[in-house]
Amino acid sequence: MPLFDIPQSSRGPVWRHWTLRYTAALAATGLALFIWFLWPVMRQDPFVIFITAVIVSARFFSFGPALLCTAASGLAIDYFALEPRFSFSLSVNDYGRLSVFIAVSVLAAGLARQRSRAQTRAEQIQRQMAAMVESSDDAILTGDLKGIITSWNRGAERLYGYSAAEAIGMPVDVLGPPERPEEIPGITRKVMRGEPIQHHTSERIRKDGTRIAVDISLSPIRNERGEVIGKSSIAHDITAQQRSEEALRRNEKLATAGRLAAAVAHEINNPLEAVTNLIYLARHRPQGQDQYLEMAEKEVLRVAAIAQQMLGFVREASSPAPLNVAATLDDVLQLYLRPVHEKHIRVDKTYDPAVEIQGFAGELRQLFSNLILNALDALDEGGRLTLHVARAHEWSNGGRNGLHRTGARITIADNGSGIQPTNLTRIFEPFYSTKGDSGTGLGLWLSHGIVQKHQGSIRVRSRTTAGASGTVFSVFLPDTAERTQTSKASPESSAQLREAEDLAS
């Protein structure tokens, strides 16, 4: 069933040939004259029935036939209705009345023609909109106040698998995932309050039971009085897009693991060499071999710890777990000690060891790794890297009587070359890199996605002026995704932001 259906009765007959239209206009005049003869009441004011004939002619047969009807009606009134009857002689008074009738008829015909043209244009636009809706690749449907589907286009048939006959009259809740029964009713209530919803990402269930990822936009439907009488929904299949993005994330994670391989190999090589020497000493010096074996065991444990850190980048957790932010950041930093030492970079660390959040350890390691690696790439010989972890708050509504959350503020700053202002607005876009062929353009895009997954925020500030260049990434991660409370802004938030922005100077 099309979303816009124009009943044939509202379109009126289509009069194509001019002879039919002008003949019909004369017939309307004859009918008016017949009614005037047959109905004595009309004889008191013959202009009423004849002006009706003019309006009908203008409405259905166009402006030209309406003018013919006006002329014919004027002659009929003069000859049959006005005294002396059956003659074309007019008194001054009758001449004035007839002139007013002709003027009013022409005006009424013009207005009727404009209304007819407007209605025709509206019907054409409505038919065009209906055709656009029907041919759209997106699923477009409407529902009433009770959540019952009232229209269903071909895109919806292709996306959800239900035909229009099956879907119309069906509750829209059937399309929702069973483990989230309140999602669609909650969205419906919000839309019925007059609030549009843009780009809501969710899952829907097809007729065959398969799941699809969709991006949905919903809008309220209002009547002439502005009352909400239903809702319209436009859904776009983003299943392939999500799979592609997930593949990019996995590939970037593997690429990061590959970049770390050299650092891990270097870190493992030292304890392995020590183990080899200790085993040699234990073999050739029987006395005190327990001491050598104990030292070898410590070095083996060190190798295991490095390997465990490496696994943290590729393992995926199914649910968030308690995480010490400072310890996790410092573990990641240990993997980059070789480039730090080679470039004689000074590392300033200010950690609050008590800061813990609920998060995905592997993904946060990936986040910290990307930001630290970017900072190291930007630093020259003898540069400075600043790492800061502290308990923090974040406010909405600009910090004025809004919601605020507690969590961790992680600041990673360098006094390197900085980022040009033209590049600063695009650094979180996929495949956008300022490193040329050495960068994939996915690191910061992936980092932004990780922060969003933890319902946090990431901000960047950079300077490129001589003597005061550098870049600061400030990341806020809430304690838990759901923890929010209402409070007034505190001076602490402004102070932390100023501190973070000044770290690179």
Order of alpha helices (4+ residues) and beta strands (2+ residues): alpha-alpha-alpha-alpha-beta-beta-alpha-alpha-alpha-beta-beta-beta-alpha-alpha-beta-alpha-alpha-beta-beta-alpha-beta-beta-alpha-alpha-beta-beta-beta-alpha
